[in-house]
Amino acid sequence: MFKIEKNYKLNELEKIFDENNQGFVYDKASITSDEFIKYVCVENGEPIGYLVLYPKCDFAVKDDYDISVSIPTNSIYIWHIITKKGYEGRGVAKSLINFLKEEYKRFNIYAILDVNNFKSNKLHERLGFLPVDKFEKAYKEDLEVYTLVRFYAQDKG
């Protein structure tokens, strides 16, 4: 079991981003922005992965996604999640998402996944996220396909 810390050693997260971002995440500035919450997976005092959370329901508007579903007000959004090189497959991302599911159990948790990011799609599916919309977005010179997935709040009251 890993320890999860909020906003821990943020300067080291940029290095993890640079070393292990596989091209599916582009917003490095979110790591240092106060608009986002960062949860960091820690082992022996060192960050080994992190999750950037956007704590508002207007994430689709903020990131210019053309989704067709309405987002409830009690929603949060996983902006991105990255595991440090050498720690892949050890449960870092799973630990972060499970922590988030418990910490925000009264919220609907959303993520937008590139259909070509097979590892992320598989992880979210295993952890109970369900697809709710599919859309395209131009990125650089390509038209990318994305899936909006949602983990439903356990207690909507």
Buried (B, 14 or more C-beta within 10 A) or exposed (E): EBEBBEEBBEEBBEEBBEEBEEEBBEBBEBBEEEEBBBBBBBBEEEBBBBBBBBBBBEBBEEEEBEBEEEBBEEBBBBBBBBBBEEBEEBBBBBBBBBBBBEBBEEBBBBBBBBEEBEEBBEBBEEBBBEEBBEBEBEEEEEEBEBBBBBBEBEEEE
